[in-house]
Amino acid sequence: MMEKGQKVALLAIGVNLVLFGLKYTFATLSGSIALDYQTLSLAEKLILSEPQVIEMQNLMGRNSGRYKFIEASIILKTHDLDKANFIAHRIESNIKMQIKNSDCKSIYACRTW
């Protein structure tokens, strides 16, 4: 049979484990939130500085730990798929160079009709 001191010690360990679990879960969830305004604003500026971009329809970003993920939907002047792909990759590279720990998950290039 356990002594009273052992029960108290086990209870204290159990409470600490639960609190640690809650703290870890909250830290993980809060780390995966939307990007700050300054980072999104810089991403927007970098995308719109590309001469072939007519319009940006959507821009989203999120944090995951120390990494920043950016997605955008843009409309380009070109109708050529290879050229559009080249421009999208150039924008992604520019964002990766200018924004620390960033990764452009997707730049969706749409053409005008």
Buried (B, 14 or more C-beta within 10 A) or exposed (E): EEEEEEEEEEEEEEEEEEEEEEEEEEEEEEEEEEBEEEBBEBBBEBBBEBEBBBEBEEBBBBBEEEEBBBBBBBBBEBEEEEBBEBBBEEBBEBBBEEBEEBEBEEBEBEBEE
